[in-house]
Amino acid sequence: MASVPTATLPTGEKVAALGQGTWQMGDSARRRKEEVAALRLGFDLGMTLVDTAEMYASGGAEEVVAEAIAGRRDEIFIVSKVMPQNASRRGTIAACEKSLKRLKVETIDLYLLHWPGNAPFAETLEAFTTLKAARKIRYWGVSNFDVREMEEVVSLPGGNGVATDQVMYNLNRRGIEFSLIPWCEKHRVPIMAYSPLDQGKLLRSREVQGIAAKHSATVAQIALAWVLRENNMIAIPKAGSEAHVRENYGALKVRLDADDLAALDRAFPPPGRKKSLEMT
């Protein structure tokens, strides 16, 4: 079995660099058993970081996670998120309490603001600080924040405690390489990459298909291996079936060489200028 690589949080704690996303999970009772089985298989393979949010299926994804982690909570690193409309000081604390109940846990390992909203981040940070002191969360972070927002975060009292920035990153969406990745590297903040397959769009790429054939791999495995090439990058692909989990895990066996990376750069050029942060 391939060993799952790790990424290092600013505290020095190591987490699985290949985790599991849960967007669109929890929408269907009919798929519940399959989704739980997929997450459990991922945990067995070492993909022990699981990402969810109060927004996903209106809390349904958190309930799927609760079932999947039953009996093995200590093995799993749980990430969840508060929506910006709930991100006032009082609202963040209330949202976290609801997520804890749905997850059936006492503590969320990493709690994120899902995207910037109207509530001043200073208020959200106050709530994160309160939740951390109460041991309701261990770490806090943000999602869909660009450099300007990250600078605001770290300028606040206690803001240098930010543990991650979760953003869209894949071959089709490389804008963060221009300034956000360098900023995060400088501040030792790992990036958590969602939509590493660009919601399936990369599966149709002839260039990636050619490299996949060379490595006897799938297109998805090449796209995922490309994201994981970055140092201290956490990828959180969603997999709603055991077969899909095994395919994601197989990306760890792929070693892209210089020719592969050059071909991918030609097909998907890196950014030559600052671009607006892309998100879904």
Buried (B, 14 or more C-beta within 10 A) or exposed (E): EEEBBBBBBBEEBEBBBBBBBBBBBBBEEEBBEBBBBBBBBBBBBBBBBBBBBBBBBEBBBBBBBBBBBEEEBEEBBBBBBBBBEBBBBEBBBBBBEBBBEBBBBEBBBBBBBBBBBEBBBBBBBBBBBBBBEEEBBBBBBBBBBBBEBBEBBBEBEBBEBBBBBBBBBBBBBBBBBBBBBEBBBEBEBBBBBBBBBBBEBBBEBEBBBBBBEBBEBBBBBBBBBBBBEBEBBBBBBBBBBBEBBBBBBBBBEBEBEEEBEEBBEEBBEEEEEEBEBBBE
